[in-house]
Amino acid sequence: MAGMNDTPNPRTHIDALRERMGQAIIGQRDVIERLLIGLLANGNLLVEGLPGLAKTRAIKAMAKNLESDFSRIQFTPDLLPSDVTGTDVYYQTEKGGEFRFEAGPIFANIVLADEINRAPAKVQAALLEAMEERQVTVGGTTHKMAPLFMVMATQNPVEQEGTYALPEAQLDRFLMHVLITYPPVEDEVEVVRLVRAEEIAAQSKAKGEKPAPIPQQAIFDARSQIGGIHVSDAIDRYFADLVQATRTPEAYSDDLRRWIEVGASPRASIALDKCSRTHAWLNGRDYVDPEDVRAITPDVLRHRLGLSYEAHGEGISADQVIAEILMQVALP
């Protein structure tokens, strides 16, 4: 592939990671690709779907096959911020008392924040500094996160009972908002067979050899290559035009004017750039074309649009609004 450095070649490792994840998750190719985009673009992901649709399984499949420290936080209404970040603990020593920082589960390479919208806003906000600044401050002392650090949060749809909507400041820090839907019948048959085979294998005394995990360095090498993906001036303008359409919807169509109340922040343009370059790299290209942008735009904008009461009243979803934006904004 033109413009790519073959030594070292991280593509073999990333392809292996994608294949192993595909063996653990049936029929969710788009979800697997979005998880890989989040990992390679050095961003945090919000994964949404009804219970039982393999949200947690997908994230665990990535962490299990990657050389990484994995941490899972089950969000509940009684969770405290210190349960996430850690806290200073007082110890009595021979020289007297002293406080020592006991790191919380946020200090890992891949952090699964399971059912994040089950906890109140104060606990959700405990993730803000770690997600954005890659550090946590406790008792006036700043503690840095590892170079490979990623938060993948799952949530059940907000219309379900017992959930708390994530605040806008929290949502905007997620690179993408990925939706998981029901699998088709054929894939569901394969899911049943896969789980059955796993149960039989777990009961068997014979244990096969597990392949070596994908090294972290492969992720950093891939990120370096993605940084070299060519983006034309026209594509840069396309990023900005798509985001601008969310801020001045009246300039594009009456429907968009009625549906959009609050547009996306500049983080959306940055996310479109990062995700488009990563999408192009995963598909074997050293340049971004408009189809890369269109492929990831729903995931980038889905959680960044403030829909009007009129849109909610008409049953218009964020994805329908984004489809209209993609239709109205001219291709480069």
Number of C-alpha atoms within 10 A of each C-alpha: 9 8 12 15 13 10 7 10 14 22 18 11 19 20 12 15 21 19 14 16 25 19 11 19 22 19 18 19 14 12 20 21 16 22 24 21 25 23 22 25 23 20 22 24 26 23 26 20 17 16 12 9 15 18 25 19 14 20 23 20 19 24 22 16 19 22 16 18 15 21 19 18 18 15 23 17 15 10 17 17 17 16 16 21 23 19 18 15 10 12 10 9 8 5 6 7 10 11 12 11 14 13 18 16 18 28 23 20 21 25 23 25 24 20 22 27 25 24 21 19 17 11 23 22 16 19 21 17 15 21 21 13 10 18 19 22 14 15 9 7 10 10 16 13 18 14 11 17 22 24 25 23 25 26 24 20 16 14 9 9 9 12 19 18 16 19 12 12 11 17 17 21 20 25 26 30 22 23 20 15 13 14 14 9 9 10 15 14 12 14 17 11 12 16 12 12 11 12 11 11 13 11 9 9 8 8 9 7 6 7 8 9 15 21 15 15 14 20 21 16 18 21 18 14 20 25 14 15 19 16 15 13 9 13 19 16 14 21 22 17 17 25 26 18 23 27 19 16 22 15 13 16 14 10 13 24 17 15 26 23 18 15 19 21 16 12 17 25 22 16 22 28 23 21 28 30 29 30 27 20 26 19 10 13 19 21 20 21 19 14 13 20 24 18 13 20 26 22 23 26 28 20 21 25 24 17 19 17 14 13 19 12 9 10 10 15 13 21 16 14 22 22 13 15 21 17 11 16 15 10 15 13
